[in-house]
Amino acid sequence: MKESSPEVVGMDAYNPSAEVVDRCEVFIDLGETKAVYNKAWMEIKAN
């Protein structure tokens, strides 16, 4: 497996703090609800 560069490893998006992780939500298999999220995301991107 290729090692990540120190610049990438130091990025918050790559290695978030415990505080950031605590505020996150994880979605596992949204099923049919995925269409609702996709529609909302497309509306956000369009504006």
N, C-alpha and C positions, 0 to 999 in steps of 0.2 A: 504494500500500500504506500502511495506517495505521501510524504510528509508535507504539511502545510507550511507556508512561509511564516516567519515571525510577524510580518505585517498583518497577515490574515488572522492569525491566532489572536492578535491583540485587539481585533475589531470587536466592538460590543455585539454586533449582529452574529458573529461567529461564536463568541464565548460570552453570553450575557451574564450579568451579575445575578446573584440569588434574588435580589430585590426585583429585578426585571422579570425573572422567571416566575416569581410569586404572583405577578400581575397578569401573566399570560393565561390564555385558554387553549385547551387542546380539543380538537374535534376529531373524533374517530368514527369512520363510516357514517356519514350523515344520511346515507340512503337517499330517499326522495327529497329530503330537505336541501340537498346539495343544489338543486335547481334554484331554490330561493336565494341562496348565497351567490350563485353565479349571476343571476339576474341583477341583484343589488350591486355586485361588483361592476358589471357592465354599465350600469347607470352611473356609478361613481366615476368610472373611466371616461364616460361620454361627457361629463361636465367638467 
